[in-house]
Amino acid sequence: MSDILQDTLSGINLQESTETKKSEKKTREREVKEASLKIINTITAVEECAKVADIITEAKKEKIEEKEVIKILKDMRKFDIVYESKLDCYKTV
């Protein structure tokens, strides 16, 4: 195969790989958001609000890392999906 063709094919494969990774990342973010909302709703059904520590504890049972929970909580606050009713304690809007 010519070098130009090989370089073109390598570039296409790299682009497809990058797009696949972006898609997988978006899917994971959506899964983490949905799981976090479910956790918050479950906790707030019996408690006044969902404490961050409790959200993280439950999220770990779902194989979600603490840093993912913290990031998604910030994102959901930013987009008014959840709010901090007390320090480190969340409710859905």
Beta strands, then each sheet from edge to edge (+ up, - down):
strand 1: 50-51
strand 2: 82-86
strand 3: 89-92
sheet 1: 1+ 3- 2+
end
